[in-house]
Amino acid sequence: MRSETPDFRHRAHLTEIIDGPCARDELRPCLRDVARLNRWLLGYRPLLHWLRCFARFRPSQPIHILDVGCGYGDSLRRIERWANANRIAVELTGLDINPDAIAIAAEATQPASRIQWIATDIFAYISAKPIHLIVSSLFTHHLSESDIVRFLRWMEQNAALGWFINDLSRAAVPYHLLRVFARLAHLHPFVQHDGPVSIARAFIAEDWQRMCSAAGLDEPAYSIKAFTPARLCVARKKTQ
């Protein structure tokens, strides 16, 4: 029996398999396929586009970038390649509440990398050094609106230069296209289920405006920008 199509006027109250208990050997190929999907669908492009704003910024110390909900770690590894290519000194920290995800991210990272991987809850994390930039990818749609407001306030308090949320946009067309594509590409069964569900659980611009306002942020302190396909990003660049 086919599942009922969500009403995209409202955020769907659905559950993703990856948010439940999962053995590390099952989680590994799932996260690997999420990274493949990110690469195929240009998922790193919005983040790298935003980071170019800081390419000319040369502080007296490396730019510390914290990736919250880093999962497989593919976004941080892509940032590391970008920084090396542009000769930008960075310190990179990947944080995820799931210790298995952190172990998998470390396994997938070359020994020469200097990325630090930490398993902890973001709201329990205290950095030993200043954080210049905070980023997250495909993270916020896993949270409740109240936790997102709390997360926005946390980033505003802890990011010296700015923060960037790279997530999905709730809409019917990408939902149905991803359902078909994930099956045709023979992606992991978790991804076939969770990919479309993630889109149904995602937010639209009006949602982000409401949550940013609740966090004490008003436009033009932040920006909301759509990227094809199906990405909606919220960015904050503080005055340098």
Protein Blocks (a to p, Z undefined) as FASTA:
>chain_A
ZZddddfkbccddddfklmccdfklmmmmmmmmmmmmmmnopmmmmmmmmmmmmmpccfb
dcddddehklnommmmmmmmmmmmnopacddddddfblklmmmmmmmpcfkbccdcdddd
fklpccfbdcfbdcdehklmmpcfklmmmmmmmmmmmmmnbccdddddddfklmmmmmmm
mmmnopafklmmmmmmmmmmmccfklmmmmmmmnopacfkbccddddehiacddddddZZ
